[in-house]
Amino acid sequence: MTTIYDIARRAGVSATTVSKVLNGYPDVSAKTREKVQRITNELGYQPSAAARGLVTRRSMSIGVFFQDESGMGFRHPFLHDIIASFQDVVGASGYDVLFFSPTNGSKTPQGFEARARHRDVDGLFLLGVPRTSPGLTSLSRSRIPIISVDLDLLGSRASYLVSDNIGGARVAVSHLAELGHRYIGFVGDRTGTKPGHDRTLGYHQAMQELGLPFRAEWVLEGDFTEESGYEAMQRMLALPEMPTAVFFASDMMAIGAMRALREAGLTPGDDVSLVGFDDVQLAAYVTPALTTIRQNKEEMGRMAGHELLELMQNPNKPPAVLTVPIELVVRSSVKRIGIGSAPQLSASLRRA
């Protein structure tokens, strides 16, 4: 196997000079650089990542901690697109992506920071990681360059990125109000995530600013999954009165609620209007097609990739909080009603 010493002997230079040429150091003459590069190509030498890392002190790898409470993993319709565009950006700069397993054996270090240092990654990308995960505080102080999505982890070398979740929730409620709805319920987040918290806040802000009546029994919790939306709508259907519309903190919860409404003999979109959040691909194909708040998933991944590259390449770059704009996507799951229409009777009272 060819080594840098073979190249050095052929070129009549030191192994150190060969190493400098291969790693792009400027203090080598153009003539020597051309000669070393030509011989390197002739001998078919390929430097190993480990050897290159000893010189550059970089592994050219980025660690990804990816957690998904729904259990869908890489099949998740929202998170997958963010990861794909992130990988495109960092891959174009020569970085490989290492996905950390959500569970690891007893023979490997435990915790975010310990695992990152064990694998010697140059930076970290956190996606879907709950605020309550142990070790986040020490990670933010670790000096490892970090970008997180939907997690407000901020440190001297840690930036984070979110969609405009508060603004998106306000837009959703305002859209319902413009179509005559005053009695608006909400199904939010019980897992303590940053987007769940902000969408809840946005809902409350909009209800207050628009002067809409608030009913605590119409504010229920879910965990962004289809099943939790189904269960939340079942609980709402058991109440004496129902809102005329419900805003869900995720599309999958809204889609689950559609199933509960049909089982109760009601027609989603006609009897109860629904708005989701995310604009997953399925939202356009369910019946009725779901009105939702679109997150620009590809842009989120691109911005996260560029921000992490800057953090890794510039030790003096200050951390940043990045916000990606949202967009209202109007489909057919919201019905215009008369201004001031009364709350709906529950399905059980209707049948009675």
C-alpha positions as CSV (number, residue, x, y, z in Angstrom):
1,M,0.0,0.0,0.0
2,T,1.4,3.4,-1.0
3,T,2.3,5.8,1.9
4,I,3.3,9.4,2.0
5,Y,6.9,8.2,2.5
6,D,6.8,6.5,-0.9
7,I,5.6,9.8,-2.4
8,A,8.3,11.7,-0.5
9,R,11.1,9.5,-1.8
10,R,9.9,9.8,-5.4
11,A,9.5,13.5,-5.2
12,G,12.8,14.1,-3.3
13,V,11.1,16.0,-0.4
14,S,10.3,15.3,3.2
15,A,7.2,13.4,4.4
16,T,6.2,16.6,6.2
17,T,6.2,18.5,2.9
18,V,4.0,15.8,1.3
19,S,1.6,16.0,4.3
20,K,1.4,19.8,3.9
21,V,0.6,19.5,0.2
22,L,-2.1,16.9,0.7
23,N,-3.8,19.0,3.5
24,G,-3.7,22.3,1.6
25,Y,-1.1,24.2,3.6
26,P,0.0,27.3,1.7
27,D,3.7,27.4,2.7
28,V,4.8,25.1,-0.1
29,S,6.1,26.4,-3.5
30,A,3.9,26.0,-6.5
31,K,6.6,23.9,-8.2
32,T,6.9,21.5,-5.3
33,R,3.1,21.3,-4.9
34,E,2.6,20.4,-8.5
35,K,5.3,17.7,-8.4
36,V,3.9,16.1,-5.2
37,Q,0.3,16.2,-6.6
38,R,1.4,14.6,-9.9
39,I,3.3,11.8,-8.1
40,T,0.4,11.3,-5.7
41,N,-1.9,10.7,-8.7
42,E,0.5,8.4,-10.4
43,L,0.8,6.2,-7.4
44,G,-2.9,6.2,-6.7
45,Y,-2.5,7.4,-3.1
46,Q,-5.7,8.0,-1.1
47,P,-5.1,9.5,2.3
48,S,-7.1,8.0,5.1
49,A,-9.5,10.1,7.1
50,A,-7.7,9.2,10.3
51,A,-4.3,10.3,9.0
52,R,-5.8,13.5,7.6
53,G,-7.4,14.1,10.9
54,L,-4.1,14.0,12.7
55,V,-2.9,16.9,10.7
56,T,-6.1,19.0,10.4
57,R,-7.5,18.1,13.8
58,R,-10.8,17.5,12.0
59,S,-12.6,14.2,11.5
60,M,-14.8,15.7,8.7
61,S,-17.8,14.1,10.3
62,I,-20.9,15.5,12.0
63,G,-22.9,13.7,14.6
64,V,-26.7,13.6,14.5
65,F,-28.8,13.0,17.5
66,F,-32.2,12.2,16.1
67,Q,-35.2,11.4,18.4
68,D,-38.8,10.8,17.4
69,E,-41.4,10.3,20.1
70,S,-43.8,8.9,17.5
71,G,-41.6,5.9,16.8
72,M,-41.6,6.5,13.1
73,G,-37.9,7.2,12.9
74,F,-36.6,8.1,9.5
75,R,-40.1,7.5,8.0
76,H,-41.4,10.5,9.9
77,P,-42.9,12.8,7.2
78,F,-41.6,16.0,8.7
79,L,-38.2,15.2,10.1
80,H,-37.0,13.2,7.1
81,D,-37.0,16.2,4.8
82,I,-35.1,18.4,7.2
83,I,-32.4,15.7,7.6
84,A,-32.1,15.2,3.8
85,S,-31.5,18.9,3.0
86,F,-29.1,19.3,6.0
87,Q,-27.1,16.3,4.6
88,D,-27.0,17.9,1.2
89,V,-25.4,21.1,2.5
90,V,-22.8,19.6,4.8
91,G,-22.0,16.8,2.3
92,A,-21.2,19.4,-0.3
93,S,-18.5,20.7,2.0
94,G,-17.0,17.3,2.4
95,Y,-18.5,16.2,5.7
96,D,-19.9,12.8,6.5
97,V,-22.9,12.4,8.7
98,L,-22.9,9.9,11.7
99,F,-26.3,9.1,13.2
100,F,-26.1,8.2,16.9
101,S,-28.3,5.3,17.9
102,P,-31.0,6.3,20.3
103,T,-30.0,3.4,22.6
104,N,-26.4,2.4,23.0
105,G,-24.7,-0.5,24.8
106,S,-23.0,-0.3,28.2
107,K,-19.5,-0.5,26.5
108,T,-19.9,3.0,25.0
109,P,-19.9,6.4,26.8
110,Q,-23.3,7.7,27.9
111,G,-24.7,11.2,27.3
112,F,-24.6,13.6,24.4
113,E,-21.2,15.1,25.0
114,A,-19.4,11.9,25.9
115,R,-20.7,10.1,22.8
116,A,-19.8,13.1,20.6
117,R,-16.2,13.1,21.9
118,H,-15.9,9.3,21.7
119,R,-16.7,9.5,18.0
120,D,-14.5,12.7,17.6
121,V,-17.1,14.5,15.5
122,D,-16.5,18.1,14.4
123,G,-20.0,19.3,15.2
124,L,-23.5,18.1,16.3
125,F,-27.0,18.4,14.8
126,L,-29.9,17.8,17.2
127,L,-33.3,17.1,15.9
128,G,-36.4,16.0,17.8
129,V,-34.6,16.0,21.1
130,P,-36.9,16.9,24.0
131,R,-36.1,19.8,26.3
132,T,-36.2,17.4,29.2
133,S,-33.3,15.2,27.9
134,P,-30.6,14.8,30.5
135,G,-27.2,16.2,29.6
136,L,-28.3,19.2,27.5
137,T,-27.0,21.8,29.9
138,S,-23.5,20.3,30.0
139,L,-23.6,19.9,26.2
140,S,-24.4,23.6,25.7
141,R,-21.2,24.4,27.7
142,S,-19.0,21.9,25.9
143,R,-17.6,24.2,23.2
144,I,-18.7,21.6,20.6
145,P,-20.3,23.4,17.6
146,I,-24.0,22.6,17.7
147,I,-27.1,23.4,15.8
148,S,-30.5,22.1,17.0
149,V,-33.9,22.3,15.4
150,D,-37.0,22.8,17.5
151,L,-34.9,22.7,20.7
152,D,-33.9,26.0,22.4
153,L,-30.3,24.9,23.2
154,L,-28.2,28.0,23.3
155,G,-24.5,28.2,24.4
156,S,-21.2,29.8,23.5
157,R,-21.0,27.4,20.5
158,A,-24.6,26.3,20.1
159,S,-27.2,27.9,17.8
160,Y,-30.8,26.8,17.3
161,L,-33.4,27.0,14.6
162,V,-37.2,27.0,14.7
163,S,-40.1,27.8,12.5
164,D,-42.3,30.8,13.4
165,N,-44.4,28.6,15.6
166,I,-46.1,31.4,17.6
167,G,-46.8,33.3,14.4
168,G,-48.1,30.2,12.7
169,A,-50.6,29.4,15.5
170,R,-51.8,33.0,15.4
171,V,-52.4,32.7,11.6
172,A,-54.3,29.5,12.1
173,V,-56.7,31.0,14.7
174,S,-57.1,34.2,12.7
175,H,-58.0,32.2,9.6
176,L,-60.7,30.3,11.5
177,A,-62.0,33.6,12.9
178,E,-62.2,35.2,9.5
179,L,-64.4,32.3,8.4
180,G,-66.9,33.0,11.2
181,H,-65.6,30.7,13.9
182,R,-65.6,32.1,17.5
183,Y,-65.6,28.8,19.4
184,I,-62.1,27.3,18.7
185,G,-60.5,24.4,20.5
186,F,-56.9,23.4,20.6
187,V,-55.0,20.2,20.8
188,G,-51.4,20.8,21.8
189,D,-48.3,19.2,23.2
190,R,-47.7,17.2,26.3
191,T,-44.1,16.3,25.7
192,G,-42.6,19.7,26.6
193,T,-41.1,20.5,23.2
194,K,-40.2,24.0,22.1
195,P,-42.6,24.0,19.1
196,G,-45.4,22.6,21.2
197,H,-45.0,25.3,23.8
198,D,-44.8,28.1,21.2
199,R,-47.9,26.9,19.3
200,T,-49.8,26.8,22.5
201,L,-48.7,30.3,23.3
202,G,-49.7,31.5,19.8
203,Y,-53.1,30.0,20.2
204,H,-53.7,31.8,23.5
205,Q,-52.4,35.1,22.2
206,A,-54.7,35.0,19.1
207,M,-57.8,34.0,21.1
208,Q,-57.1,36.9,23.5
209,E,-56.3,39.5,20.8
210,L,-59.4,38.6,18.7
211,G,-61.6,38.6,21.8
212,L,-62.7,35.0,21.3
213,P,-64.3,33.1,24.2
214,F,-61.9,30.7,25.9
215,R,-63.1,27.3,27.2
216,A,-60.5,25.4,29.2
217,E,-62.2,22.1,28.5
218,W,-61.6,22.6,24.8
219,V,-57.8,22.8,25.2
220,L,-56.4,19.2,25.3
221,E,-53.0,17.6,25.1
222,G,-51.4,15.3,22.5
223,D,-48.0,14.2,21.5
224,F,-48.0,15.1,17.8
225,T,-49.1,11.5,16.8
226,E,-52.2,10.5,14.9
227,E,-53.3,8.3,17.8
228,S,-53.2,11.2,20.3
229,G,-55.3,13.3,18.0
230,Y,-57.8,10.6,17.7
231,E,-58.0,10.2,21.5
232,A,-58.2,14.0,22.1
233,M,-61.1,14.3,19.7
234,Q,-62.9,11.4,21.5
235,R,-62.5,13.3,24.7
236,M,-63.9,16.5,23.1
237,L,-66.8,14.6,21.6
238,A,-67.7,13.4,25.2
239,L,-68.3,17.0,26.3
240,P,-71.8,18.5,26.4
241,E,-70.7,21.1,23.8
242,M,-68.0,21.2,21.2
243,P,-66.2,24.0,19.4
244,T,-67.1,24.7,15.8
245,A,-63.4,24.4,14.9
246,V,-60.2,22.9,16.4
247,F,-56.6,23.9,15.7
248,F,-54.1,21.0,16.1
249,A,-50.4,21.5,16.8
250,S,-49.6,18.9,14.2
251,D,-51.1,17.5,11.0
252,M,-51.0,14.0,12.2
253,M,-53.1,14.8,15.3
254,A,-55.6,16.5,13.0
255,I,-55.7,13.4,10.8
256,G,-56.3,11.2,13.8
257,A,-59.2,13.5,14.8
258,M,-60.8,13.0,11.5
259,R,-61.1,9.3,12.2
260,A,-62.7,10.0,15.6
261,L,-65.3,12.4,14.0
262,R,-66.3,9.8,11.4
263,E,-66.7,7.1,14.0
264,A,-69.0,9.5,15.8
265,G,-71.1,10.0,12.7
266,L,-69.8,13.5,12.0
267,T,-68.2,14.8,8.8
268,P,-64.8,16.5,9.3
269,G,-64.7,19.9,7.7
270,D,-68.5,20.2,7.7
271,D,-69.5,19.5,11.3
272,V,-66.2,20.5,12.8
273,S,-63.5,22.5,11.0
274,L,-59.9,21.4,11.4
275,V,-56.5,23.1,11.0
276,G,-53.2,21.4,11.4
277,F,-49.5,22.4,11.5
278,D,-46.5,21.1,9.5
279,D,-48.0,20.4,6.0
280,V,-46.8,16.8,5.8
281,Q,-47.4,15.2,2.4
282,L,-50.4,13.2,3.6
283,A,-52.3,16.5,4.5
284,A,-53.1,17.1,0.8
285,Y,-54.5,13.6,0.3
286,V,-56.8,13.0,3.3
287,T,-60.5,13.7,2.9
288,P,-61.1,16.5,3.4
289,A,-57.7,17.9,2.4
290,L,-56.3,19.5,5.5
291,T,-55.9,23.3,5.9
292,T,-52.6,23.7,7.7
293,I,-49.6,25.8,8.5
294,R,-46.7,24.9,6.3
295,Q,-43.2,24.7,7.6
296,N,-40.4,25.0,5.0
297,K,-38.7,21.8,5.8
298,E,-36.1,22.0,3.1
299,E,-35.1,25.5,4.1
300,M,-34.9,24.5,7.7
301,G,-32.4,21.8,6.8
302,R,-30.4,24.1,4.6
303,M,-30.2,26.9,7.2
304,A,-29.2,24.4,9.9
305,G,-26.4,23.0,7.7
306,H,-25.0,26.4,6.8
307,E,-25.1,27.6,10.4
308,L,-23.3,24.5,11.7
309,L,-20.6,24.9,9.0
310,E,-20.0,28.5,10.0
311,L,-19.8,27.5,13.7
312,M,-17.3,24.7,12.9
313,Q,-15.1,26.9,10.6
314,N,-15.1,30.0,12.7
315,P,-14.4,29.6,16.5
316,N,-15.3,33.2,17.1
317,K,-18.7,33.1,15.5
318,P,-21.4,34.1,18.0
319,P,-24.4,31.6,18.3
320,A,-27.6,32.6,16.7
321,V,-31.4,32.0,17.0
322,L,-32.8,31.4,13.5
323,T,-36.5,31.6,12.6
324,V,-37.9,30.3,9.4
325,P,-41.2,31.9,8.1
326,I,-44.4,29.8,7.8
327,E,-47.2,29.8,5.3
328,L,-50.9,29.2,5.6
329,V,-52.1,26.5,3.1
330,V,-55.9,26.7,2.6
331,R,-57.6,23.4,1.6
332,S,-61.1,22.1,2.4
333,S,-61.1,21.1,6.0
334,V,-62.5,24.5,7.2
335,K,-66.1,25.6,6.5
336,R,-67.3,29.2,6.5
337,I,-70.0,29.6,9.1
338,G,-72.3,32.5,10.2
339,I,-70.5,35.0,12.5
340,G,-71.3,34.2,16.1
341,S,-72.6,30.7,15.5
342,A,-73.2,28.8,18.7
343,P,-71.0,25.9,19.9
344,Q,-71.8,22.5,18.5
345,L,-73.8,19.9,20.5
346,S,-71.8,16.8,21.1
347,A,-72.4,13.8,18.9
348,S,-74.1,11.9,21.8
349,L,-76.6,14.7,22.4
350,R,-77.3,15.0,18.7
351,R,-78.2,11.4,18.5
352,A,-80.4,11.7,21.6
